[in-house]
Amino acid sequence: MTEARVSEVRAFNRFYTKVIGVLQAGMLESPYSLTEVRVLFEISHAGELETGGLRALLDVDAGYLSRILGRFEADGLVTRRRSPQDARKQLVRLSALGGATFAQLDRQSAAETERLLATLPGDDQDRLLSGMAAIRRLLGDPALDGRGPYVIRAPRTGDLGWVVQRHAALYAAEHGWGMDFEKTVAGICAAFDPGHDAGWIAEIDGERAGCVFCVRRDEETAQLRMLLVEPSARGLGLGRRLVEECLAHAAGRGNKRIMLWTRDTLVSARRIYAAAGFELESEEPGVENGRPVTEQIWSRPL
């Protein structure tokens, strides 16, 4: 471990605590400290907590937590009672006043965060969120368990070229498909019209990890196209999430139906489609780079 790395981490900590106002006497212009607001947060989200469990969540001294709860009780923010299962344990919940107080603090926090993000252009917001997710994941944040460590954003300049290149390289390596398939993907990208169509790029640690597109088929039908997840990002639920983005967009746009074209060899993709409610509509034999394939059309109502 080098001294320069330690200094860089400490410099980041000093900078970020200043940005979010941790060093101020009260968080969000309230009379409560960061730890006290966090106590309100945990109780609010749990509904009712045993004080020992609360202390474990926050990793704070028992005496310190007791003083915080005593202050909250005096302010009318919490109520405490003995556990019916074990009288030695104490349960704490927010009062009506405590719930209202936390709700106001929560709204203020969201508004301040929105103002912070508004100072950055969209691309920088994406990079910031991706970096934050990377820090949480690398330092073992348990709140990320079961959640994808990725950011999903709209396409920007350079993305369509990446979509063509990664489709060509991955499908050549995994299925033996050749340049004709690459030209097919290039044609789809060339026809992409941001005025009528939509797309999503997934990033992990600032690197592209997947994509999907939703294009207009006709007045009532949308088409899901070019779903791809990098091998390094598989198993995170990313493919399912990208399909959900497509479905939500098509439904929001007023489409009555969505369809897609795939092949029988794309087993993982077909599992995602089936789980999202798509059903096989038709299929026919085809050939790709001299290899026999089965072309399939899947669809579902919206």
C-alpha positions in Angstrom: 0.0 0.0 0.0 1.6 3.3 -1.1 1.4 6.5 0.8 0.0 8.2 -2.3 -3.0 5.9 -2.5 -3.8 6.4 1.2 -3.5 10.2 0.7 -5.8 10.0 -2.3 -8.5 8.1 -0.4 -8.3 10.6 2.5 -8.5 13.5 0.2 -11.6 12.1 -1.4 -13.2 11.6 2.1 -12.5 15.2 3.0 -13.9 16.5 -0.2 -17.0 14.5 -0.2 -17.9 15.1 3.4 -17.7 18.8 2.6 -19.9 18.4 -0.5 -22.7 16.6 1.5 -22.4 18.8 4.5 -21.4 16.2 7.1 -19.2 18.7 8.9 -22.1 21.0 9.6 -23.6 21.1 13.1 -27.0 19.9 11.8 -27.8 17.9 8.7 -30.2 19.5 6.2 -30.6 22.7 8.3 -32.1 20.6 11.1 -31.0 20.3 14.8 -29.9 16.7 14.2 -26.5 15.2 13.3 -25.8 12.8 10.5 -25.9 9.9 12.9 -29.2 11.0 14.3 -30.8 11.4 10.9 -29.5 7.9 10.0 -31.2 6.6 13.1 -34.5 8.1 11.9 -33.9 6.6 8.5 -33.4 3.1 9.7 -36.4 3.2 12.1 -38.6 4.6 9.4 -37.7 2.0 6.8 -38.0 -0.9 9.3 -41.3 0.3 10.9 -40.1 -1.0 14.3 -36.6 -2.1 15.3 -35.1 -3.8 18.4 -32.5 -1.4 19.8 -29.8 -4.1 19.6 -30.5 -4.6 15.9 -30.4 -0.8 15.3 -27.1 -0.6 17.1 -25.7 -3.4 14.9 -27.0 -1.7 11.7 -25.3 1.6 12.6 -22.2 0.1 14.3 -22.5 2.7 17.1 -21.8 2.5 20.9 -24.7 1.4 23.0 -24.5 4.4 25.3 -24.4 6.8 22.3 -27.4 5.2 20.7 -29.3 5.3 24.1 -28.6 9.1 24.4 -29.9 9.6 20.8 -33.1 7.7 21.5 -33.5 9.5 24.8 -33.4 12.8 22.9 -35.8 11.7 20.3 -38.2 10.5 22.9 -38.0 13.8 24.7 -38.7 15.5 21.4 -41.7 13.3 20.7 -40.1 11.6 17.7 -40.0 8.0 18.9 -41.8 5.6 21.2 -40.3 2.7 23.0 -41.8 -0.5 24.4 -40.6 -3.9 25.8 -40.5 -6.8 23.3 -43.4 -9.2 24.0 -41.1 -12.1 23.1 -38.2 -11.0 25.4 -38.8 -8.3 28.1 -35.1 -7.6 28.2 -35.2 -6.2 24.7 -36.6 -2.8 23.7 -38.5 -2.0 20.5 -38.5 1.5 19.0 -40.7 3.1 16.3 -41.3 6.6 15.0 -44.3 8.5 16.4 -46.6 10.5 14.0 -44.4 13.5 14.6 -41.2 11.5 14.0 -42.6 10.1 10.8 -43.5 13.7 9.6 -40.1 15.0 10.7 -38.2 12.2 8.8 -40.4 12.7 5.7 -39.5 16.4 5.6 -35.7 15.6 6.0 -36.0 12.9 3.3 -37.6 15.4 0.9 -34.9 18.0 1.7 -32.1 15.4 1.1 -33.6 14.4 -2.3 -34.0 18.0 -3.3 -30.3 18.8 -2.4 -29.1 15.7 -4.3 -31.2 16.8 -7.3 -29.6 20.2 -7.2 -26.1 18.7 -7.0 -26.8 16.5 -10.0 -28.3 19.4 -11.9 -24.9 21.1 -11.9 -23.5 18.3 -14.2 -24.4 17.5 -17.8 -26.1 14.1 -18.4 -22.9 12.3 -19.4 -21.1 13.4 -16.2 -24.1 12.4 -14.1 -23.8 8.9 -15.6 -20.1 8.7 -14.9 -20.7 10.0 -11.3 -23.3 7.3 -10.6 -21.2 4.6 -12.2 -18.3 5.6 -10.0 -20.4 5.7 -6.8 -21.7 2.2 -7.6 -18.2 1.0 -8.1 -17.0 2.3 -4.8 -19.9 0.7 -3.0 -19.4 -2.6 -4.7 -15.7 -2.7 -4.1 -16.0 -1.9 -0.5 -18.7 -4.5 0.0 -21.9 -2.6 0.5 -24.5 -5.2 1.5 -27.2 -3.0 0.2 -26.1 -3.9 -3.3 -26.8 -7.6 -2.8 -29.2 -8.7 -5.5 -28.9 -5.5 -7.4 -27.0 -4.8 -10.5 -23.9 -2.7 -10.1 -24.6 -0.9 -13.4 -25.9 2.3 -14.8 -28.3 2.4 -17.7 -28.3 5.5 -20.0 -29.4 6.7 -23.3 -27.1 6.1 -26.3 -24.6 8.8 -27.2 -22.1 9.4 -30.0 -19.9 6.4 -30.5 -22.3 3.9 -29.0 -23.8 2.6 -32.3 -20.3 1.7 -33.5 -19.7 -0.2 -30.3 -23.0 -2.0 -30.7 -22.0 -3.2 -34.2 -18.5 -4.2 -33.2 -19.5 -6.1 -30.0 -22.3 -8.0 -31.8 -20.0 -9.0 -34.5 -17.2 -10.1 -32.2 -19.3 -11.9 -29.6 -21.5 -13.8 -32.0 -18.6 -14.8 -34.1 -16.8 -16.2 -31.0 -19.8 -17.8 -29.5 -21.9 -19.0 -32.5 -19.6 -18.8 -35.5 -21.6 -16.1 -37.3 -19.6 -14.0 -39.8 -19.5 -10.7 -41.6 -23.1 -11.0 -43.0 -24.4 -10.9 -39.5 -22.2 -7.9 -38.8 -23.7 -6.1 -41.8 -27.2 -6.9 -40.6 -26.5 -5.3 -37.2 -24.9 -2.3 -39.0 -28.0 -1.9 -41.1 -30.2 -1.9 -38.0 -28.0 0.7 -36.4 -28.0 2.8 -39.5 -31.8 2.8 -39.5 -32.0 3.8 -35.9 -34.0 7.1 -35.6 -33.8 8.8 -32.2 -37.0 10.8 -33.2 -39.1 7.6 -33.1 -36.9 4.9 -31.6 -35.2 4.5 -28.2 -32.1 2.7 -26.9 -30.3 2.0 -23.7 -26.6 1.4 -23.0 -25.6 -0.3 -19.7 -22.3 0.6 -18.1 -20.3 -1.0 -15.3 -17.4 1.1 -13.9 -17.7 3.4 -16.8 -17.4 0.7 -19.4 -20.1 -0.5 -21.8 -21.6 -3.8 -20.7 -24.8 -4.2 -22.6 -27.5 -2.7 -24.8 -31.0 -2.9 -26.2 -33.1 -0.9 -28.6 -36.9 -0.4 -29.1 -37.9 0.7 -32.6 -41.1 1.5 -34.3 -42.5 -1.4 -36.3 -45.9 0.1 -37.2 -48.5 2.3 -35.6 -49.4 -0.3 -32.9 -46.3 -2.5 -32.8 -42.8 -1.9 -31.3 -39.8 -4.2 -31.9 -37.1 -5.1 -29.4 -33.8 -5.2 -31.1 -30.1 -5.9 -30.5 -30.2 -7.1 -26.9 -26.6 -7.8 -25.8 -24.9 -8.4 -22.5 -21.1 -8.7 -22.3 -19.9 -12.1 -20.9 -18.3 -10.3 -17.9 -21.7 -8.8 -17.0 -23.8 -11.9 -17.2 -25.6 -13.2 -14.1 -26.3 -9.7 -12.8 -29.9 -9.5 -14.1 -28.8 -6.9 -16.7 -30.5 -8.6 -19.6 -33.8 -8.7 -17.8 -33.5 -5.1 -16.7 -32.8 -3.9 -20.3 -35.8 -5.8 -21.6 -37.9 -4.1 -18.8 -36.8 -0.7 -20.1 -37.9 -1.6 -23.6 -41.3 -2.9 -22.4 -41.9 0.2 -20.3 -41.0 2.5 -23.1 -43.2 0.8 -25.6 -46.2 0.7 -23.3 -45.6 4.4 -22.4 -45.6 5.3 -26.0 -49.0 3.7 -26.5 -48.0 0.6 -28.4 -50.4 -2.4 -28.1 -47.8 -5.1 -29.0 -44.1 -5.7 -29.0 -42.2 -8.3 -31.0 -38.6 -9.4 -31.6 -36.5 -11.6 -33.9 -34.2 -14.1 -32.4 -32.7 -17.5 -33.1 -33.1 -20.8 -31.3 -29.4 -21.1 -30.4 -29.7 -17.9 -28.2 -30.9 -19.9 -25.2 -30.2 -17.4 -22.5 -31.9 -14.6 -24.4 -34.9 -16.7 -25.1 -35.2 -17.4 -21.3 -35.2 -13.7 -20.6 -37.9 -13.1 -23.3 -40.1 -15.9 -21.9 -39.7 -14.6 -18.3 -40.8 -11.2 -19.6 -44.0 -12.6 -21.1 -43.0 -13.1 -24.7 -44.3 -16.2 -26.5 -43.0 -17.9 -29.6 -45.2 -16.7 -32.6 -43.5 -18.4 -35.6 -40.3 -19.9 -36.7 -38.6 -21.0 -40.0 -35.2 -22.5 -41.0 -32.4 -20.2 -42.0 -28.6 -20.1 -42.6 -25.9 -17.9 -41.0 -22.3 -18.1 -42.3 -23.0 -21.5 -43.7 -24.5 -22.8 -40.4 -28.2 -23.8 -40.1 -30.2 -21.7 -37.7 -33.9 -21.5 -36.8 -35.3 -18.0 -37.1 -37.9 -17.1 -34.5 -40.5 -14.4 -34.0 -41.6 -13.8 -30.4 -44.2 -11.3 -29.3 -46.5 -10.2 -26.4 -49.3 -7.7 -25.9 -48.7 -4.5 -23.9 
